[in-house]
Amino acid sequence: MKNLIINSCICDTRNMQEEAYKGYESIIINAEILLVGGRSKTILTQLPTIQNCDITVELDDDEAVEVNLVDGDFEITASDTVQENSLLVVNGLLKVEAGAEDALKAYKRIIVTGSLQMPKSLSGFLNKIQIEGATEIYPDGYTVLGDTLMIDKLFALRAEQNGKYYVSSETVFSGKSADLKKLVEKEVKIVTPKLLLPEAMIEDSAAVFNLQTEYVIIPDGMELIYGDAELDDLLLQQHGDSLFIYGDLTVDRTADMGLLAKKIDRLEVTGMVTVTQAQKEDFLKIGAVYQELKVVKGGRVLSDKLRVKVDQRLLDRWSEGIEICDVLKVVIDSAVKPEDILEKLAICECGSVVCSPEQESAVAAVSEDVGQIGSVKEFSILDKIKSSKLVNAEKYVM
């Protein structure tokens, strides 16, 4: 056998013998968790191994460890019974409930590829938790409501007297019916990193929200649109002529920006505004507030596809240009001239763009957030593994 390919969730190498693997030309280990010991770690470096592993954990060679792998979110509760010396790996969000001290003590180590959320009283266990994402420590005695809280009239009615709530991302006062005074009367407390609220509510909000909260103020007379939006006649009919967009704004490519500008009294955008070259001049006359202005070619948009091929005929059909977004693979015909690529093509957020060496610099100039640009040699996966020993297992011990 020339190659050994191991596909497993957990691959334990701690007891491997070097002599058993010397005959392989290459050893490919594809695993979510790779367990290594001091001895096997050295052996792996001496053998022709390729390790495609999400997580590598070093343990003692003779250490008995129960490995628990969770794909997705997981919660450790106060009532959990955990086997001593366990290893927990969570590919997602880990929530730890107040009172879960005994469960945390039983784990030898916890690895979280996502985020961790736990009460402050348990923060002493952080030294045994390896976290790749964010760590959220919330005050004890607070009810966790989730990432985003939309406060409306119903929430104010349902909130408990002296209720304490934690929101991990942001809190939004949605609509004019949201009753902040009712929350003040109930002596409700909310801990949240960010708060979006109308300007008129600033004074009352101090009694409800913590001092560290970042405020995003919606000016009086403006309508909040929470999330990305497209600017067209329908948006103005539904929300009025003074808009506060919390997100990105894209102007409808078919819209007459000159006519839309006359209908807009005030416009604020917290993110990026996207307009075509033809719309740019009229948009700037509005005097809008925004973070960034992106000017794109007009014409055709090709998005959310696995593969798109661009040839001269396609470019000639759309004289205003073509924008290609969110496509796994873009293939540009070798006959397309570099000057036509520069003039008529825009590529963003694509996996790869296959093009000739002569086209490569032009493609790079019109590309944004593209994984790979250039020529790609096609090959059959069968040719690569036809002489290999293939192992597929939930857990594999070498």
N, C-alpha and C positions, 0 to 999 in steps of 0.2 A: 504493500500500500504506500502511495506517495504522500497522501494527506490524511489527517484526522480532523473531522469537523464535529464539534460538540454543540448542540443546541439545547439549552436547559434553562429553567428558571434559577436553579441553585446548582452551582458546580463547586464541589468540595475537593480541593487539591492537597489537603494536609498530609494524607498518607500515600501520596503518589511515589512510585519508584522510578528513578531516572532510566533504568535499563529497559523498562517496558515501553518507553516512548522514543528511544534513540533511533529506531528504524524509520521514523516518519520524516518526510521532507519538510512538512509544515504541519503545525497543530493550531487549529483555529477554534477558539473558545468563545461562543456567543452565549452570554448568560446575563441575567439580571443581577445576580449576586455571585461573586467569586470569593470563596473562603480560602485563605492561604495561611500557612504557618511559617515559622522562621526557616525551616528546612525547605519546604516546597517553594517558598518565595525565591530561594536561590536556584533551585532546579529549573523553575520556569524561565529565569533569565538566561540559563545555559542552553535551553532547548529552543528550536525555531518556532516560537509561539506568537500568535496574534490574538490578543485579548480584547474582544469587543464586549466589555462588561460595564453595566451601569454603576455598580457599586462593588468595591473590593474591601473585604473585612479581614483583618489579620487577627488570628486567635492562636492560643497555645495548641501544639500539635495533638495533645491527648485530651483536649478540653471538650466535654460533652455539652453541646449547645442545641437547643430547640430553636429552629429558625422559622419565623412566621412572616410570610410575605403577603402584603395587602396591596392590590392594585385598585386605587381609588381612595376616597376619604375614609377615615377611621376615627373612632372615639374610644378613649380609655375612660371607663366610668368607675365610680366608687365601689360598685358591686362586682367588678371583674375579678376572676380567679386566674392568676398567671403562674405558669410553671417556673420554678426558680432557674436562674441563669439562662433566660430566654433572650433571643435576639429578634427584635421587631423592625421590619422594614416597611415603610408606608410610602407608596408612590402616589402622593396626593396630600390632602390637608389632614393633619392630625389635631384632633380636639381632645383636650384633657379636662375631665370634669373635676370640680372641687371635691375634695375628700378621697381622691384616687392615690393617696400616698403609698398604700400597701402594694398596689399593682405596679407602680413605678419602681418601688424597691426591688421587686422580683425580676425586673428586666436587667440583663447585663448591659445591654446597649440598645438604643433606639436610633434608627436612621430614617430621616424624613426627607424625601426628594422635593416635597412641596413646602407648605407653610405649617407653622405650629401656633396653636392658640391655647393658652392656659391661664388660670387665675394666678394672681401675684403670690399667693401663699404657697404655690408649688414651684416657684421659680428656682428654688434650691436644687431641683433635679435637672437643671439645664446642663450640668456638666456631664451627664450620661446620654445626652441627646445630640445627635449630629444633624444639623438642619441646613439644607441648601437654599431654602426660600426665606421668607420673612418670619420673624417671631413676634407674636402679639401677646402681650401680657396685659390682662384687663383686671380692674379692681375686684376684690372679693365682694360677694353679695350682689353683684350685678347680673341681670338676665341678658344673655347674648342673643341678639336679634338677627344677626347675619351681616352681610357685606354692606348693604344699602338699606336705609330706612326712608320710605316715602311717608311723610307726615301729612295726613289729611284730617278731616273732621272726625272720621270714625276712630282713628288712632287716639285722638284726644279724649274721646268718650270711653274707650276701652282701657286706657292706661290706668294702672292701679294708683291709689293714694300712696304717696311717698315711694312710688315705683322708681327703681334704678335700672337703667338699660345701657347696654354696651353695643355699639355699632362699629364694625371693624374698618369700614371704608369711608362712607359719607352719608350724611343725613340731609334730606331735601324736603322743604316745605312745598308741597304740590298743590297748586290751586289757591284761590283766594279764600276758600272755606276752611283752610287749616286754622285751628283754634289754639294759638300759642298761649293766650290768657288762661285757657282751661288747664293747660299743663302747669302753668305757674300756680294756679289755685290748688292743684293737687300736689304741689311740691315735688314734681317729677324731676329726676336728674338723668341726664343723658351724656355719656362719654363717647365722643366720636372725633376722629381726626379732622374731618372737614364738614362744614355746614353751609348749605345754600339756602338763603332766605331773603325775602323782600326787605328793602331798606327800612320800611316803616316798623319792622319787628325787632330791630337791633336792640333797643333798650330793654324790652321784655325778655329777650333771649338770654341775657346775662344770668338770670336766676335759674335757668334750666341746664345750660351747657357749661362744660368745664373750661377753665382758663386757657388750656393748651389748644383748644379748637381753632382751626384755620377757617376764617369766614370768607365766603364768596357772596358778595352783596349784589342783589338784583335791583337796579335803580327803580325808583317809583315810576309807575306808568309803563314799565316794560313787561312783556310776557315771556315767561321762562319756557324754553323748549329743552327738555332734558334728553341729551343724546344727539347723535349726528342727524343732520337734516338736509333736505334738498330745497333750494330756493326756487319757487315758482309761484304762479298766481294762486294756486290752491293753498299753499302755506300762508300767504298773506290774508286770504279770505278767512281762514280758520283762526288765525292768531293775531291779526291786526298789523299795524304798520310800525310798531316798535318791538323788536325782537331781541331777546337775550338767549343766545344759543350756547348751551353748555356741551360743547363737543365740536365736531368739524362741520363745515357748511360747504356744500357743493351746489353751484348754480346749474340749473337745468341747461344742458348744452343747446337745446332747441329754443330756449327762451330769448326774447328780445330784452337785453339787459337795460337798454335805454328806457323802455316802458316800465320795467320793474322798479328802476331807480326812482321814478316819479312817484311811486306808491309807497316808498319806504321813508319813514320819518327818522328812525334811529335803529342802528344795528350794531350789536356787540357779539363777538364770537370768541370763546375761550380757546379754541383750537385753530385749525388751518382752514382757510377759504380756498376753494378750487374754482377757477374760472377759465374759460377759453381765451385765446389771444384776442379774438374779436370782441369779447365781453369786457376785457380788462379796463379799458378807458372809461366806459360808463359806470363800472362798478366803483372805481376810485372816486367818482364824483359824489358818492353817497357819504363819504367820510366815515366809513365803518371802522370799528375797533376790532382788531384780530391779532393773533399771534404770528401767523405766517400766511403769505399769499402764494399760492401755487398756480402758475399759468401753464395750461396744457394745450396741446394741439386740438383743434375741433375735429369733427368728423366721427369716425367709427370707434367704438370701444369694444374690445374683445376681452372677456374676463371669465373667471371661474371655469376654466377648461383644463383638461389633461394635456392637450397638445394643440398647438397652433402652428401652421406653416405659412410663412410670408413669402410671396413671390412678386414679381414685377406687376403682374396683372392685378393683384389685390391692391397694391399701392396706387396704381394708376386709376383704379375705380374710385378711391376716396381721396380726392385732391386736397382736402383740408387736413389729411393725416389720419393715422391710426394709433390708438393707445392700447397696449396689451398689459393687462394686470391679472395677478393671481392665477397664473398658468404654470403648470408643472414643467412643461418643456416647450420652448419656442424654437422652431427650425426656420432659418432664413436661407432661401434658395441662393446658390452661389452666383447666379446671374444678376442679382440685385446690386445696384451700384452703391458704393459707400456714401456718395453725395445724396442719394435718395433716402438712405437710412437716416442721415442727419436731418433732412428736411421734412420727412413725412412720418417718422416712427418715434414712438415713446414707449419704453418698456419699464414696468415697475413690479416689484414683489413677485418675481418669477423664480422657479427653481433653477433652470438652466437655459441658456441660449446657445444653440448650435449654429455656428457660422464659419465661413472660410477665414484663413489668416488675414486676407486682404480686407475683410469686413470688420475684423475684431475691434480696431480702435474706434470706428464709427459706432458700433454697437455699444461699446463701453461709454461713449459720450452721451448716449440717449437712454442709458439704463440707470435704474435706482433700485437698490435692495434686490439684486440678482445674485443667486448663489454661485453660478459658474458661467463663464463666457468662453467660447472657443470651439474647436473641432473635437469630436468625441468618437473614439473607436468603438464600434459595436462588436460585441462578442456574445457567444452563447453561454448561458450559465451551465448547460450540460457539459460543455468542454472543460469547465473549471472543476467540476465535481465528479466527473466520470471515473476517475481513479482514486476516489477518496472513500474512506470509511466514515459513514454518517451515523451519528448518535443523536437521537431525539428523546429527551427524558425530562420529567418534572424536576427530579433531583438526580444528579450524576456524581458519583464518588470516583475520583481517579486513583 
